[in-house]
């Protein structure tokens, strides 16, 4: 299993995407249940996205940061992969959005990164770390916040069965693309919050039903044979959630306040 490194993520993000797909992906994310829940939290906390200072760490394309920028937030994208930053810049440009892009390691932040953000977030970042780095990468989300700011840290859920089945098969057939990845439980997140001094926090998830795509034969065949995806935006519908999402869905999201 490849180690987490800038070189690994340069490789993951070296391939570009079409303009059509980037526009489709933003609309699709805007209609997913995770974003709906994030939007509800931000509006409850701040009343608006307008002029909020937001940073997405280890962002890749920066889809959720792009949604906040679309609603008026002042967005920063931080990543230590040159290719990932280039991909994010491309994604924002294609969707008619702007952001500040900073190439830095989140475990070694410099004074170039301010500590007055209203919102920090990541989606698929901290599960690629272990040991003390795993604690410190979560801590970095709170280090960049002003007092009262909120962090949203989305990771794979240890108890989502479709994801675990997919991951096991992909790893044992040499098809796993993103190196070391260690899913979380709520218990582990609670332990990390205690270690870094975060007392106000809660959890939510994305769609348990959506996670069935990990073991959907048609989706797997389409991916293996690289069949063209349906990019018809008019066919996108808002996801609806269930009470089981926060416990058994793919995404386990920590929502914490500094």
C-alpha positions as CSV (number, residue, x, y, z in Angstrom):
1,X,0.0,0.0,0.0
2,X,1.5,3.4,-1.0
3,X,2.3,5.9,1.7
4,X,0.5,9.2,1.9
5,X,2.8,11.8,0.1
6,X,2.6,14.7,-2.3
7,X,3.9,12.4,-5.0
8,X,1.0,10.0,-4.5
9,X,-1.6,12.7,-4.7
10,X,0.1,14.3,-7.7
11,X,-0.4,10.9,-9.4
12,X,-4.0,10.7,-8.3
13,X,-4.9,14.2,-9.5
14,X,-2.8,14.2,-12.7
15,X,-5.7,13.4,-15.0
16,X,-8.0,16.3,-16.0
17,X,-11.7,16.2,-16.5
18,X,-14.1,17.7,-19.0
19,X,-15.8,21.1,-18.6
20,X,-19.2,19.3,-18.8
21,X,-18.3,16.9,-16.0
22,X,-17.0,19.6,-13.7
23,X,-20.2,21.6,-14.0
24,X,-22.2,18.4,-13.5
25,X,-20.2,17.4,-10.4
26,X,-20.9,20.8,-8.7
27,X,-24.6,20.5,-9.3
28,X,-24.6,16.9,-8.1
29,X,-22.8,17.8,-4.9
30,X,-25.2,20.7,-4.3
31,X,-28.1,18.2,-4.3
32,X,-26.5,15.5,-2.1
33,X,-27.7,15.1,1.5
34,X,-24.2,15.8,3.0
35,X,-24.2,19.2,1.4
36,X,-27.7,19.9,2.5
37,X,-26.8,19.1,6.1
38,X,-23.6,21.2,5.9
39,X,-25.6,24.2,4.4
40,X,-28.1,23.9,7.2
41,X,-25.3,24.0,9.9
42,X,-23.6,27.0,8.3
43,X,-26.8,29.0,8.0
44,X,-27.7,28.1,11.6
45,X,-24.3,29.2,12.8
46,X,-23.7,32.3,10.7
47,X,-27.0,33.2,9.0
48,X,-25.3,33.5,5.6
49,X,-22.4,32.3,3.5
50,X,-21.7,35.9,2.3
51,X,-18.1,37.0,3.2
52,X,-17.4,34.0,5.5
53,X,-13.8,33.0,5.5
54,X,-13.6,29.4,4.5
55,X,-10.6,27.0,4.0
56,X,-10.8,23.5,2.6
57,X,-7.7,21.5,3.5
58,X,-6.3,18.7,1.3
59,X,-9.0,19.7,-1.1
60,X,-8.5,17.9,-4.4
61,X,-11.0,19.6,-6.7
62,X,-12.5,21.6,-3.8
63,X,-16.1,20.8,-4.6
64,X,-17.6,21.8,-1.3
65,X,-15.5,24.9,-1.1
66,X,-16.7,25.8,-4.5
67,X,-20.3,25.5,-3.3
68,X,-19.5,27.9,-0.5
69,X,-17.8,30.3,-2.9
70,X,-20.9,30.1,-5.1
71,X,-23.0,31.4,-2.1
72,X,-20.6,34.3,-1.4
73,X,-17.9,32.9,0.9
74,X,-14.3,33.9,0.6
75,X,-12.6,30.6,0.0
76,X,-9.0,29.3,0.4
77,X,-7.9,26.0,-1.0
78,X,-4.8,24.4,0.7
79,X,-3.0,21.3,-0.5
80,X,0.5,20.1,-0.6
81,X,0.0,18.5,-4.1
82,X,0.8,20.7,-7.0
83,X,-1.5,18.6,-9.3
84,X,-4.4,18.8,-6.8
85,X,-4.1,22.6,-6.6
86,X,-4.0,22.8,-10.4
87,X,-7.1,20.6,-10.5
88,X,-8.9,22.8,-8.0
89,X,-8.0,25.9,-9.9
90,X,-9.4,24.3,-13.1
91,X,-12.6,23.2,-11.3
92,X,-13.3,26.7,-9.9
93,X,-12.5,28.4,-13.2
94,X,-14.8,26.1,-15.1
95,X,-17.6,26.9,-12.7
96,X,-17.0,30.6,-12.8
97,X,-15.7,30.9,-9.3
98,X,-12.6,32.3,-7.6
99,X,-10.5,31.3,-4.6
100,X,-7.0,31.7,-3.1
101,X,-4.8,28.7,-3.6
102,X,-2.0,27.8,-1.1
103,X,0.6,25.1,-1.6
104,X,1.4,23.9,2.0
105,X,1.6,20.8,4.1
106,X,-1.3,21.1,6.7
107,X,1.0,19.4,9.3
108,X,3.5,22.3,8.9
109,X,1.5,25.5,8.4
110,X,3.3,28.8,8.2
111,X,2.3,32.4,8.9
112,X,1.0,32.6,5.3
113,X,-2.1,30.7,6.5
114,X,-4.1,33.0,8.9
115,X,-5.8,31.7,12.0
116,X,-9.1,33.6,11.7
117,X,-11.2,31.4,9.4
118,X,-14.9,31.0,10.2
119,X,-15.1,27.5,8.7
120,X,-12.4,24.9,8.0
121,X,-13.2,21.6,6.3
122,X,-11.9,18.5,4.6
123,X,-13.5,15.6,2.7
124,X,-11.4,12.5,2.5
125,X,-8.2,13.7,4.0
126,X,-7.5,12.7,7.6
127,X,-8.1,9.0,7.0
128,X,-4.9,8.8,5.1
129,X,-2.8,9.5,8.3
130,X,-2.0,7.4,11.3
131,X,-0.3,7.7,14.6
132,X,0.5,11.2,15.9
133,X,0.0,12.7,12.4
134,X,-3.6,11.5,12.5
135,X,-4.2,13.5,15.6
136,X,-2.3,16.5,14.3
137,X,-4.0,16.6,10.9
138,X,-7.4,16.9,12.7
139,X,-6.0,19.5,15.1
140,X,-4.9,21.6,12.1
141,X,-8.5,22.1,11.2
142,X,-9.1,23.9,14.5
143,X,-5.7,25.7,14.6
144,X,-6.7,27.8,11.6
145,X,-10.1,28.9,13.1
146,X,-11.0,32.0,15.0
147,X,-12.6,31.4,18.4
148,X,-16.1,30.2,17.7
149,X,-15.3,29.0,14.2
150,X,-16.4,25.5,13.1
151,X,-14.6,22.6,11.5
152,X,-16.3,20.0,9.3
153,X,-14.2,16.9,8.8
154,X,-15.7,14.2,6.6
155,X,-14.0,10.7,6.6
156,X,-15.0,7.1,5.6
157,X,-17.2,5.4,8.2
158,X,-15.7,2.2,9.6
159,X,-19.2,0.8,9.9
160,X,-20.4,1.3,6.3
161,X,-20.5,-2.2,4.9
162,X,-20.6,-1.5,1.2
163,X,-17.5,0.7,1.4
164,X,-15.7,-1.9,3.5
165,X,-16.5,-4.6,0.9
166,X,-15.4,-2.5,-2.0
167,X,-12.2,-1.4,-0.3
168,X,-11.3,-5.0,0.6
169,X,-11.8,-6.2,-3.0
170,X,-10.0,-3.3,-4.5
171,X,-7.0,-3.6,-2.2
172,X,-6.7,-7.4,-2.8
173,X,-7.0,-7.0,-6.6
174,X,-4.5,-4.2,-6.9
175,X,-7.2,-1.7,-7.9
176,X,-7.1,0.6,-4.9
177,X,-5.9,4.0,-6.1
178,X,-5.3,6.2,-3.1
179,X,-2.8,4.5,-0.9
180,X,-3.2,4.0,2.9
181,X,-6.7,4.7,4.1
182,X,-7.9,4.0,7.6
183,X,-11.7,4.6,8.2
184,X,-13.0,6.1,11.5
185,X,-15.4,5.2,14.2
186,X,-17.2,7.8,16.4
187,X,-15.2,6.4,19.3
188,X,-11.9,7.3,17.7
189,X,-13.1,10.8,16.7
190,X,-14.2,11.4,20.3
191,X,-10.8,10.3,21.6
192,X,-9.1,12.7,19.1
193,X,-11.4,15.6,20.2
194,X,-10.5,14.9,23.8
195,X,-6.7,14.9,23.0
196,X,-6.9,18.2,21.1
197,X,-9.2,20.0,23.5
198,X,-12.4,20.2,21.5
199,X,-15.4,19.9,23.7
200,X,-18.3,21.0,21.5
201,X,-18.8,18.6,18.7
202,X,-21.4,16.3,17.1
203,X,-21.6,13.9,14.1
204,X,-23.7,13.4,11.0
205,X,-23.4,11.4,7.8
206,X,-24.2,11.4,4.1
207,X,-26.6,8.9,2.4
208,X,-26.6,5.3,3.5
209,X,-28.6,4.5,0.3
210,X,-26.0,6.2,-1.9
211,X,-23.3,4.0,-0.4
212,X,-24.9,1.0,-2.1
213,X,-23.2,2.3,-5.2
214,X,-19.9,0.8,-3.9
215,X,-21.3,-2.6,-4.6
216,X,-23.6,-1.8,-7.6
217,X,-22.6,-4.2,-10.4
218,X,-23.6,-1.7,-13.1
219,X,-21.5,1.1,-11.5
220,X,-18.5,-1.3,-11.2
221,X,-18.7,-2.4,-14.8
222,X,-19.0,1.2,-16.0
223,X,-15.9,2.1,-14.0
224,X,-13.8,-0.9,-15.1
225,X,-14.6,-0.4,-18.8
226,X,-14.5,3.4,-18.5
227,X,-17.9,3.8,-20.0
228,X,-19.2,7.4,-20.5
229,X,-21.2,8.7,-17.6
230,X,-24.6,10.3,-18.0
231,X,-23.9,14.0,-17.4
232,X,-27.5,15.3,-17.8
233,X,-27.9,17.9,-15.1
234,X,-31.7,17.9,-15.5
235,X,-31.8,14.4,-14.2
236,X,-30.2,15.3,-10.9
237,X,-32.6,15.1,-7.9
238,X,-32.1,16.2,-4.3
239,X,-31.1,13.3,-2.1
240,X,-33.3,12.5,0.9
241,X,-31.8,11.1,4.1
242,X,-32.7,8.5,6.7
243,X,-32.2,8.4,10.5
244,X,-29.6,5.6,9.9
245,X,-27.4,7.9,7.8
246,X,-25.5,9.3,10.8
247,X,-24.5,5.8,12.0
248,X,-24.1,3.6,8.9
249,X,-23.6,5.8,5.9
250,X,-20.2,6.1,4.0
251,X,-19.3,9.5,5.3
252,X,-18.8,10.2,9.0
253,X,-18.7,13.9,9.5
254,X,-17.3,15.6,12.6
255,X,-18.8,19.0,13.3
256,X,-16.8,20.8,16.0
257,X,-16.5,24.3,17.4
258,X,-13.2,25.9,18.5
